Amino acid sequence: MRTAYSVDTVRTAERALMERLPDGTLMQRAAAGLATACAQLLGRVYGARVVLLVGSGDNGGDALYAGARLAARGAGVTAVLLSPERVHPGGLAALRRAGGTTAAPEDAGPPLRRARLVVDGIVGIGGRGGLRPKAARLAELVAEGDAAVVAVDLPSGVEADTGEVRGPAIRADLTVTFGTHKPAHLIDPAREYAGSVRLVDIGLGPELPRTPVLESPQHAEIAALLPVPGAESDKYRRGVVGVAAGSARYPGAAVLAVAGALRGGAGAVRYVGAAGEAVLARFPETLVSDRGPAKAGRVQAWVVGPGAGEDAGPVAEVLAAEVPVLLDADGLRLAERDAVRARTAPTLLTPHAGEAAALLSVSREEVEGARLTAVRELAARYRATVLLKGSTTLVAGEPGEPDAPVRVNATGTPWLATAGSGDVLSGLAGSLLAAGLSARDAGSTAAHLHGLAGRLAARGAPVGAHDVAEAIPRAWRSVGE
């Protein structure tokens, strides 16, 4: 499990650790890890030109000490000092002893153009609101060059706790972080600026609390959640999922949601809606009913909303059921918030950014720029679990567990940005709800499998939602191997 902690938690843990260590030990550990990562990226250190962008905080000190190590190995290291009067004195002295030089920001152009590597140590994890003008100009020069960029702990200009990018920021090829991940390493848009992320152990682990603010399940954790039928399993024990989706205008949404449910391991799928003929033509094993959700028969979970159009009746019927419910697409718009809040059985909402924006009465850009804030706010407003789709999928809210970490999934691919892909995800998550997973586990497991299925189906080529559904069993196998 990859975990992330807030800035305040990290600083508290660092203080507790520093009280037991000689002065400067943590910075030396961080600098050693940073220098190693830089050397590996360079390949040949001797003769390489390296530019350090040095601010006034500890990140600047880390960069200076790492630069001193590289200079001692024969690299030509220049430190651009944004605040010479507040630079870390020990780090600067170490760099000069090793043969490194300094430059003012206004003179940074020539060294940056010659550099093979740029180390970003401008702003630390406490930075807010994007880069100031002097630093922003350096970010422009870096972007214009060909040098590889390594960020110290976090790309300067992104916000550690939220993943927001509110102004100019450094774009790194590699971010070297210390002790633990921070939320910005896992959440877009900041994650895109971080590039690859390498975690350096500085001994912080024992000082961190057990519960992080974010967690990103890996294959092993997802594999442990996958429902596996036993010797005595039948279709009911495996889970029957009801799908109330589709309309005369959007029959394909029903077909794709059913596809996701069947490929997601449901023992049976009951379909209710106007697209029964289309569903049966593609999946004859589906149990089709025209009597409405309340009279469709036994189910362990419902999926409602994909392609529903303007018919709010099935949504209201499903919300009145005493089984887990997944709301997606039109169902999000048609559902009464008070009806969702009043439910005692689990509820999972699966909006994309545009749908989340409508539910929150804000712009899509606000949701995409502050994804963590948006998913938490939705979960609180609806007293439900919310899966916010996007480049990084976030799952927040677990009724009864207010401090549960937000889950992050990064297995997705831009090839999933295709019509109907979300309908497949809804069916898949619904099948996991019917199998007995909690809303949080069902959402994060479905997102993980859906992302992998998209990757497997695409392999760098265009795919449709149907291809994604067909690849779900392969994704399931790859997680379990």
C-alpha positions as CSV (number, residue, x, y, z in Angstrom):
1,M,0.0,0.0,0.0
2,R,1.4,3.4,-1.0
3,T,0.4,6.0,1.6
4,A,0.6,9.8,1.9
5,Y,0.5,12.1,4.9
6,S,-0.3,15.8,5.3
7,V,2.4,18.4,5.7
8,D,1.6,19.0,9.4
9,T,1.8,15.3,10.1
10,V,5.2,15.0,8.3
11,R,6.6,18.0,10.2
12,T,5.5,16.7,13.5
13,A,7.1,13.3,12.7
14,E,10.3,15.0,11.6
15,R,10.5,17.0,14.8
16,A,10.0,13.9,16.9
17,L,12.8,12.1,15.0
18,M,15.2,15.0,15.0
19,E,15.0,15.2,18.8
20,R,16.7,11.8,19.0
21,L,19.3,12.3,16.2
22,P,22.4,14.5,16.0
23,D,21.8,17.9,14.4
24,G,21.6,17.8,10.6
25,T,21.2,14.0,10.3
26,L,17.9,14.1,8.5
27,M,19.1,16.6,6.0
28,Q,22.2,14.5,5.3
29,R,20.1,11.4,4.8
30,A,17.9,13.3,2.4
31,A,20.8,14.8,0.5
32,A,22.5,11.4,0.2
33,G,19.3,9.9,-1.3
34,L,18.9,12.9,-3.6
35,A,22.5,12.8,-4.8
36,T,22.2,9.0,-5.5
37,A,19.1,9.6,-7.6
38,C,20.7,12.4,-9.5
39,A,23.8,10.3,-10.2
40,Q,21.7,7.4,-11.5
41,L,19.8,9.8,-13.8
42,L,23.0,11.3,-15.1
43,G,24.7,8.0,-15.7
44,R,28.2,9.6,-15.9
45,V,28.6,12.2,-13.2
46,Y,32.2,13.4,-13.9
47,G,32.1,16.4,-16.2
48,A,28.3,16.7,-16.1
49,R,26.9,20.2,-15.7
50,V,24.3,20.5,-12.9
51,V,22.3,23.6,-11.9
52,L,20.7,23.8,-8.5
53,L,17.7,26.1,-8.1
54,V,18.0,27.0,-4.4
55,G,15.4,28.7,-2.2
56,S,15.6,29.6,1.5
57,G,14.0,26.5,3.0
58,D,15.3,23.0,3.9
59,N,14.7,21.9,0.3
60,G,17.4,24.4,-0.7
61,G,19.7,22.9,1.9
62,D,19.0,19.4,0.6
63,A,19.8,20.5,-2.9
64,L,23.1,22.2,-1.8
65,Y,24.3,19.2,0.1
66,A,23.4,16.9,-2.8
67,G,25.1,19.3,-5.2
68,A,28.3,19.1,-3.0
69,R,28.3,15.3,-3.3
70,L,28.0,15.6,-7.1
71,A,30.7,18.2,-7.3
72,A,33.0,16.0,-5.3
73,R,32.5,13.4,-8.0
74,G,33.6,15.8,-10.7
75,A,30.3,17.4,-11.8
76,G,30.3,21.1,-12.6
77,V,27.7,22.4,-10.2
78,T,26.2,25.9,-10.2
79,A,23.7,27.0,-7.5
80,V,21.3,29.7,-8.4
81,L,20.4,31.4,-5.2
82,L,17.0,33.0,-5.1
83,S,17.5,34.5,-1.6
84,P,21.2,34.7,-0.9
85,E,20.7,36.2,2.5
86,R,18.6,33.3,3.7
87,V,20.3,30.4,2.0
88,H,21.2,27.4,4.1
89,P,24.7,28.3,5.4
90,G,26.0,24.7,5.9
91,G,24.8,23.5,2.6
92,L,26.3,26.5,0.8
93,A,29.7,26.1,2.5
94,A,29.7,22.4,1.6
95,L,29.1,23.2,-2.0
96,R,31.8,25.7,-2.2
97,R,34.3,23.4,-0.5
98,A,33.5,20.8,-3.2
99,G,34.2,23.3,-5.9
100,G,30.7,24.4,-6.7
101,T,29.9,27.9,-7.8
102,T,26.9,30.3,-7.3
103,A,24.9,32.6,-9.6
104,A,22.1,35.1,-9.2
105,P,18.7,34.4,-10.8
106,E,19.2,37.1,-13.5
107,D,22.4,35.3,-14.6
108,A,20.9,31.8,-14.6
109,G,20.2,31.6,-18.4
110,P,23.7,30.5,-19.6
111,P,24.2,27.8,-17.0
112,L,20.7,26.5,-17.5
113,R,21.2,26.2,-21.2
114,R,24.3,24.2,-20.7
115,A,23.0,22.0,-17.9
116,R,22.3,18.2,-18.3
117,L,20.5,18.2,-15.0
118,V,18.5,20.8,-13.0
119,V,17.7,20.2,-9.3
120,D,14.6,22.1,-8.1
121,G,15.0,23.1,-4.5
122,I,13.1,26.4,-4.7
123,V,10.1,25.8,-2.5
124,G,9.4,23.1,0.1
125,I,6.2,21.2,1.1
126,G,4.8,24.3,2.7
127,G,4.6,26.3,-0.6
128,R,1.2,27.9,-1.5
129,G,-0.2,29.6,-4.6
130,G,2.3,28.9,-7.3
131,L,5.8,30.4,-7.9
132,R,6.7,34.1,-7.3
133,P,7.8,36.1,-10.4
134,K,11.6,35.5,-9.9
135,A,11.1,31.8,-9.5
136,A,8.5,31.6,-12.2
137,R,11.0,33.1,-14.7
138,L,13.4,30.3,-13.7
139,A,10.7,27.7,-14.3
140,E,10.2,29.2,-17.8
141,L,14.0,28.9,-18.5
142,V,14.0,25.3,-17.3
143,A,11.0,24.4,-19.5
144,E,12.8,25.9,-22.5
145,G,15.9,23.7,-22.0
146,D,16.7,20.1,-22.6
147,A,18.0,19.2,-19.1
148,A,16.5,16.5,-17.0
149,V,14.7,18.0,-13.9
150,V,14.8,16.5,-10.5
151,A,12.5,18.0,-7.8
152,V,13.4,17.9,-4.2
153,D,10.5,16.5,-2.2
154,L,7.9,18.2,-4.4
155,P,8.0,20.3,-7.6
156,S,8.1,23.9,-6.6
157,G,4.7,25.6,-7.1
158,V,2.4,22.7,-6.4
159,E,0.5,22.3,-3.1
160,A,1.5,19.3,-1.1
161,D,-1.7,18.7,0.8
162,T,-4.2,19.1,-2.0
163,G,-2.4,18.4,-5.3
164,E,-3.5,21.8,-6.6
165,V,-1.4,23.9,-9.0
166,R,-2.6,27.5,-8.7
167,G,0.1,29.2,-10.7
168,P,3.4,28.7,-12.4
169,A,5.2,25.5,-11.3
170,I,8.3,23.4,-12.1
171,R,7.6,20.3,-14.2
172,A,9.9,17.5,-13.1
173,D,11.0,14.3,-14.7
174,L,11.7,12.8,-11.3
175,T,10.7,13.8,-7.8
176,V,12.7,12.5,-4.9
177,T,10.7,12.7,-1.7
178,F,11.7,11.8,1.8
179,G,10.1,9.7,4.6
180,T,6.7,9.4,3.0
181,H,4.6,10.4,0.0
182,K,2.6,13.6,0.2
183,P,-0.9,13.9,-1.4
184,A,0.4,15.9,-4.3
185,H,2.5,12.9,-5.4
186,L,-0.6,10.9,-6.0
187,I,-3.3,13.4,-7.1
188,D,-3.5,15.3,-10.3
189,P,-2.9,17.9,-11.4
190,A,0.2,18.0,-9.2
191,R,1.0,14.4,-9.9
192,E,1.6,15.2,-13.6
193,Y,4.2,17.8,-12.6
194,A,6.0,15.4,-10.3
195,G,7.0,12.9,-13.1
196,S,8.3,9.6,-11.6
197,V,8.4,9.7,-7.8
198,R,11.2,8.0,-5.7
199,L,10.7,7.6,-2.0
200,V,13.9,7.8,0.1
201,D,13.8,6.3,3.6
202,I,15.1,8.7,6.2
203,G,13.8,6.8,9.2
204,L,10.5,8.6,9.5
205,G,8.2,5.6,9.4
206,P,8.0,4.8,13.1
207,E,7.0,8.4,13.8
208,L,4.0,8.5,11.4
209,P,0.5,7.7,12.6
210,R,-1.1,4.4,11.5
211,T,-3.8,6.2,9.5
212,P,-2.6,8.2,6.5
213,V,-4.6,10.9,4.7
214,L,-4.4,9.0,1.4
215,E,-3.7,5.5,0.4
216,S,-3.1,3.9,-3.0
217,P,-3.7,0.2,-3.1
218,Q,-1.3,-1.8,-5.2
219,H,-1.9,-5.2,-6.9
220,A,-1.4,-7.1,-3.7
221,E,-4.1,-5.2,-1.7
222,I,-6.5,-5.3,-4.6
223,A,-5.9,-9.1,-5.1
224,A,-6.9,-9.6,-1.4
225,L,-10.3,-7.9,-2.0
226,L,-11.3,-9.9,-5.2
227,P,-14.2,-12.2,-4.5
228,V,-13.4,-15.8,-5.3
229,P,-16.3,-18.4,-5.5
230,G,-16.0,-21.3,-3.2
231,A,-17.0,-25.0,-3.7
232,E,-20.6,-24.4,-2.5
233,S,-21.1,-21.1,-4.4
234,D,-24.1,-20.6,-6.6
235,K,-25.3,-17.5,-8.5
236,Y,-26.9,-16.0,-5.4
237,R,-23.9,-16.5,-3.2
238,R,-21.7,-15.0,-5.9
239,G,-24.0,-12.0,-6.0
240,V,-26.9,-10.9,-8.2
241,V,-26.6,-7.3,-9.4
242,G,-29.6,-5.3,-10.7
243,V,-29.0,-2.9,-13.5
244,A,-31.6,-0.1,-14.0
245,A,-30.1,1.7,-17.0
246,G,-30.6,2.7,-20.6
247,S,-33.5,4.2,-22.5
248,A,-34.9,4.2,-26.0
249,R,-32.4,7.0,-26.8
250,Y,-29.4,5.3,-25.0
251,P,-29.8,1.5,-25.1
252,G,-26.0,1.1,-25.4
253,A,-25.5,2.4,-21.8
254,A,-27.5,-0.6,-20.6
255,V,-25.6,-3.1,-22.7
256,L,-22.3,-1.7,-21.4
257,A,-23.3,-1.6,-17.8
258,V,-24.5,-5.2,-18.0
259,A,-21.2,-6.1,-19.7
260,G,-19.2,-4.6,-16.8
261,A,-21.3,-6.5,-14.3
262,L,-21.0,-9.8,-16.0
263,R,-17.3,-9.5,-16.6
264,G,-16.9,-8.3,-13.0
265,G,-17.9,-11.7,-11.6
266,A,-21.6,-11.3,-10.9
267,G,-23.4,-14.6,-10.4
268,A,-26.3,-13.1,-12.3
269,V,-27.5,-9.8,-13.7
270,R,-31.1,-8.6,-13.5
271,Y,-31.8,-5.9,-16.0
272,V,-34.7,-3.4,-15.8
273,G,-35.3,-0.8,-18.4
274,A,-36.2,0.0,-22.0
275,A,-33.2,-1.7,-23.6
276,G,-34.1,-5.3,-22.7
277,E,-34.0,-6.5,-26.3
278,A,-30.6,-5.0,-26.9
279,V,-29.3,-6.5,-23.7
280,L,-30.6,-9.9,-24.5
281,A,-29.2,-9.8,-28.0
282,R,-25.7,-9.3,-26.6
283,F,-26.0,-11.2,-23.3
284,P,-28.7,-13.8,-23.4
285,E,-27.8,-14.9,-19.8
286,T,-29.2,-11.7,-18.4
287,L,-32.5,-11.9,-16.4
288,V,-34.7,-9.2,-18.0
289,S,-37.7,-7.7,-16.3
290,D,-40.2,-5.0,-17.4
291,R,-41.8,-4.7,-14.0
292,G,-39.6,-2.0,-12.5
293,P,-36.8,-2.3,-9.9
294,A,-39.1,-2.9,-6.9
295,K,-40.6,-6.1,-8.6
296,A,-37.6,-7.3,-10.6
297,G,-36.6,-10.0,-8.1
298,R,-33.9,-10.7,-5.7
299,V,-30.6,-8.7,-6.0
300,Q,-27.7,-8.0,-3.7
301,A,-27.0,-4.6,-5.2
302,W,-28.3,-2.1,-7.7
303,V,-26.7,0.0,-10.4
304,V,-28.9,2.8,-11.6
305,G,-28.5,5.8,-13.9
306,P,-26.4,5.1,-17.0
307,G,-28.4,6.3,-20.0
308,A,-31.5,6.8,-17.9
309,G,-32.6,10.0,-19.6
310,E,-35.3,11.9,-17.7
311,D,-37.1,9.0,-16.0
312,A,-36.6,9.5,-12.3
313,G,-38.9,6.7,-11.2
314,P,-36.4,3.8,-11.3
315,V,-33.9,6.0,-9.4
316,A,-36.4,6.6,-6.6
317,E,-37.3,2.9,-6.5
318,V,-33.7,1.8,-6.3
319,L,-32.8,4.3,-3.6
320,A,-35.7,2.9,-1.5
321,A,-34.2,-0.6,-1.6
322,E,-32.3,-1.9,1.4
323,V,-29.3,-3.1,-0.6
324,P,-26.1,-1.3,-1.7
325,V,-26.8,1.1,-4.6
326,L,-24.4,2.6,-7.2
327,L,-25.6,5.9,-8.7
328,D,-24.0,7.0,-12.0
329,A,-24.6,9.3,-14.9
330,D,-28.2,10.5,-15.2
331,G,-28.9,8.8,-11.8
332,L,-26.7,11.4,-10.1
333,R,-28.8,14.2,-11.5
334,L,-32.2,12.5,-10.9
335,A,-31.5,11.4,-7.4
336,E,-32.9,13.4,-4.5
337,R,-30.0,14.3,-2.2
338,D,-32.1,13.8,0.9
339,A,-33.1,10.3,-0.3
340,V,-29.5,9.4,-0.6
341,R,-28.6,10.9,2.8
342,A,-31.4,8.9,4.4
343,R,-30.3,5.5,3.2
344,T,-28.9,3.0,5.7
345,A,-27.4,0.6,3.1
346,P,-24.2,1.6,1.4
347,T,-24.4,4.1,-1.5
348,L,-21.6,4.7,-4.1
349,L,-21.7,7.7,-6.3
350,T,-19.5,7.6,-9.4
351,P,-19.4,11.1,-11.1
352,H,-16.8,12.4,-13.6
353,A,-15.6,16.0,-13.1
354,G,-18.5,17.6,-15.0
355,E,-21.1,15.7,-13.0
356,A,-19.3,16.5,-9.8
357,A,-19.3,20.1,-10.7
358,A,-23.0,20.1,-11.3
359,L,-23.7,18.5,-8.0
360,L,-21.4,21.0,-6.2
361,S,-22.7,24.0,-8.2
362,V,-19.1,24.9,-9.3
363,S,-17.2,24.9,-12.5
364,R,-15.7,21.8,-14.0
365,E,-12.3,23.6,-13.8
366,E,-12.7,24.0,-10.1
367,V,-13.3,20.3,-9.6
368,E,-10.4,19.3,-11.9
369,G,-8.0,21.7,-10.1
370,A,-9.0,20.7,-6.6
371,R,-10.0,17.0,-6.9
372,L,-9.3,16.1,-3.3
373,T,-11.5,18.9,-2.0
374,A,-14.3,18.1,-4.4
375,V,-14.5,14.4,-3.6
376,R,-14.5,15.0,0.1
377,E,-17.1,17.7,-0.2
378,L,-19.4,15.4,-2.2
379,A,-19.0,12.5,0.2
380,A,-20.0,14.9,3.1
381,R,-23.0,16.4,1.3
382,Y,-24.5,13.0,0.4
383,R,-23.3,11.0,3.4
384,A,-22.1,8.4,0.8
385,T,-19.0,7.0,-0.7
386,V,-17.9,8.9,-3.8
387,L,-15.7,7.7,-6.6
388,L,-14.5,10.7,-8.6
389,K,-13.4,9.6,-12.0
390,G,-10.5,11.1,-13.8
391,S,-6.8,10.8,-14.5
392,T,-6.4,9.7,-10.9
393,T,-9.6,8.2,-9.5
394,L,-10.4,9.2,-5.9
395,V,-12.7,7.2,-3.6
396,A,-13.8,9.1,-0.5
397,G,-16.3,8.6,2.3
398,E,-17.0,5.6,4.3
399,P,-20.1,6.0,6.6
400,G,-19.1,5.1,10.1
401,E,-15.4,5.7,9.4
402,P,-15.1,9.5,9.1
403,D,-11.3,9.3,9.3
404,A,-10.8,6.6,6.6
405,P,-8.1,7.6,4.1
406,V,-9.1,8.7,0.7
407,R,-8.2,6.0,-1.8
408,V,-6.3,6.9,-5.0
409,N,-6.0,4.8,-8.1
410,A,-3.6,5.6,-10.9
411,T,-3.9,2.6,-13.1
412,G,-6.0,4.5,-15.6
413,T,-5.0,5.5,-19.1
414,P,-6.2,8.3,-21.4
415,W,-7.5,5.6,-23.8
416,L,-10.4,5.2,-21.3
417,A,-11.7,8.6,-22.3
418,T,-14.2,7.0,-24.6
419,A,-18.0,7.0,-24.6
420,G,-19.4,4.2,-22.4
421,S,-16.3,3.5,-20.4
422,G,-18.0,4.9,-17.3
423,D,-21.0,2.6,-17.8
424,V,-18.7,-0.4,-17.8
425,L,-17.1,0.8,-14.6
426,S,-20.5,1.2,-13.0
427,G,-21.5,-2.4,-13.8
428,L,-18.1,-3.7,-12.6
429,A,-18.4,-1.8,-9.3
430,G,-22.0,-3.0,-8.9
431,S,-20.9,-6.6,-9.3
432,L,-18.4,-6.1,-6.5
433,L,-21.0,-4.5,-4.3
434,A,-23.3,-7.5,-4.9
435,A,-20.4,-9.8,-3.9
436,G,-20.3,-8.2,-0.5
437,L,-17.5,-5.6,-0.8
438,S,-18.0,-2.3,1.1
439,A,-18.6,0.7,-1.1
440,R,-15.1,1.9,-0.5
441,D,-13.5,-1.4,-1.4
442,A,-15.8,-1.9,-4.4
443,G,-15.1,1.5,-5.8
444,S,-11.3,1.3,-5.4
445,T,-11.2,-2.3,-6.7
446,A,-13.3,-1.5,-9.7
447,A,-11.2,1.6,-10.5
448,H,-8.0,-0.5,-10.3
449,L,-9.4,-3.3,-12.6
450,H,-11.0,-0.8,-15.0
451,G,-7.8,1.1,-15.4
452,L,-5.8,-2.1,-16.0
453,A,-8.4,-3.3,-18.5
454,G,-8.1,-0.1,-20.4
455,R,-4.4,-0.5,-20.6
456,L,-4.6,-4.1,-21.6
457,A,-7.2,-3.4,-24.3
458,A,-5.5,-0.4,-25.7
459,R,-1.8,-1.3,-25.8
460,G,-1.3,2.1,-27.3
461,A,-4.1,1.9,-29.8
462,P,-7.7,3.2,-29.8
463,V,-10.3,1.1,-28.1
464,G,-14.0,1.3,-27.3
465,A,-15.9,0.7,-24.1
466,H,-16.8,-2.8,-25.2
467,D,-13.1,-3.7,-25.6
468,V,-12.5,-2.5,-22.0
469,A,-15.3,-4.7,-20.7
470,E,-13.9,-7.7,-22.5
471,A,-10.5,-7.1,-21.0
472,I,-11.7,-7.1,-17.4
473,P,-11.1,-10.8,-16.9
474,R,-7.5,-10.3,-18.1
475,A,-7.1,-7.5,-15.6
476,W,-8.5,-9.6,-12.9
477,R,-5.9,-12.4,-13.7
478,S,-3.0,-9.9,-13.8
479,V,-3.8,-8.6,-10.4
480,G,-4.1,-12.1,-8.9
481,E,-0.8,-13.4,-10.4
